[in-house]
Amino acid sequence: MKSKMNIKSIVMMAAVGIISLFFINMSLAVSTAKVNVETANLRETADENAKILELLSMNEEVEVIEKTGDWYQVKAKGITGYLRQDLISVKEEKKESNEVSKNETIEQPKEVANEVKTEEKEIELGKQNVTEDTKLKIVPVINATDLVEVKKGEAVEVIEVINGWACIETQTTKGWIRKEKLQKEEIKQEESKEEPKQEEPEKIVQEPVVVSKTLYVNSTSINLRKEANTSAEIVANLPVNTAVEVISEANGWSQVKVSGKEGYILSSLLSAQKQETSRSTTTPRTEEKPKETKKETQPVTAGKGSTTVETARQYIGCKYVYGGSTPSGFDCSGFTSYVYKQHGVTLNRTAAGQYSNGVAVDRSNLQPGDLVMFGKSGINHVGIYVGGGMMVHAANPSRGVTTDTINAGYYNNNYVGARRVM
């Protein structure tokens, strides 16, 4: 009986000894390391082209799990990955308590990992806007080499977020920027503000009212369209004072006949009377007084403005694209910049910035080609005045480039001022 008890005791002691040696060996096997370069990439696998899981900084401590060739498998910030051996300095470390080790490696890293995930969720991938002028970095480090400067309000594409840095793509390059200098695109779209609800009645479908009358084009140059839509095919381009026969009217459009062609024109671009032109009133010639020619300098400005209006009207029907400045898509200031550039005038890029171009003009003295600005708190919209209380502008995503009156509704109530730049 005693011999059986002794055998059991020996077996129990042996088992305890083996288990103790196992945990002691595990404790002794644990080692730590410190990053010995400015920035080290923690990768998903032991491969230079593997996905980057985390960015580690100089002297940041990691827990070494095992060595595989020229790579170490490590744990840092609760994330397990691989670091190339030349990026870290390894040192042996004994842990006094296995239980403490377990708590540190299981519970604490989970919390850190969750914090990292939460941080990355703050900035979504996709379209974002830059909130202030800043430099684009070649790598995600404060003192890294600058690539280019990105301007406040510029639209960029976020493709990756790591450790408080966002990897972005601009139209010309790719680099890193601090995530706090970005915000969602729709929050920044001041220039794409929809007109107030006064504009919505345009969407109400009305039955055409049959009429028969003759009206005249009241603007320098307008488009006769195949359908009652600003994006419809253009049938013809009609100069000011062209007589048209109105067949019917509905939803702000007039169905007309002119020179054997039939189509649609915005009703606001037609008048019962012909428009006076600068050439209709001339003064007697006085050959003996050459100084009189100087009086012609004032109409020259209007003439240049009218030419600008003709250019602007060519793009009626183009779609609205935030940040756009080409016929494939305009925002309001991109549209005015593009039109004036074709006439040798360079404008600032934003609506607010264009308020410092040219000279101020009283509302009562507006001429075709003047810039007109609007906004509730600051300037956030701009258009080109075409005469008769109308402007052509890149309105919003639902309407694109179109014409509107400045003497009613939103634009009348939020008119800020005008600038003459030609």
Disulfide bonds with the S-S distance in Angstrom:
none
